[in-house]
Amino acid sequence: MILLLDANIPPSLAEDISGYEVIHVNSFPLGTSTSDSEINEYCHQNNCILITKDSDFYDSFILLKKPPKLILVKLGNQKIRELRSYFRKNRELIESLISKHSLIILTPESIKVIQ
């Protein structure tokens, strides 16, 4: 499975994720200007898990089931090192949950699974 990091997720997060192919939207031809619909379509065609802070993807997931799997980051304004630390600390749980579910939401208090 491929993890796609949205424009609002630092590319350096890829260093904290192992066992997956990780790409960042900035590697697309339009880079961080790639539209949400293009990102959704790419995820759909390539069976990607999208990691984003953008709530528009939550709406798209609920309405259209696109992207096919979504990790929505709702951790507030964290520094990059804090975000990376969160992923390192919770990596096994995040991986386990996203392998069984299509949507998880990361919050400071918990990791929520949405069926």
Secondary structure, DSSP 4 states (H G I P E B T S, - for coil): -EEEE-TTS-GGGGGG--SSEEEEGGGSTTGGG--HHHHHHHHHHHTEEEEES-HHHHHHHHHH--SSEEEEE---S--HHHHHHHHHHHHHHHHHHHHH-SEEEE-SS-EEEE-
